[in-house]
Amino acid sequence: MAIFLSLLIAHGQKLSKQHHATPLNLADPSQALYQGLVYLQQSPPAELKTNQPSDILLWAVENWRITRLQNLHQIDETILE
């Protein structure tokens, strides 16, 4: 089963470069992955922030809960700042 998710910001706009979304800080990929999981309401443990990206992805695969997205219609984009 494939799920496609578009994240919406204020005024129902899709989170994208076209709408001038703040880009991810790729200088710290661990932080970017961690924030992405927070943004998607997956509740990663705080100690995961400093782990290697591969460890964060492994945690994400093992702990992904699609049900946490069921009532998610719009997210405050300031969480990415």
Helices and strands as residue ranges (DSSP letters): G 10-12, G 17-19, H 29-39, G 46-50, H 53-63, G 66-69, G 77-80
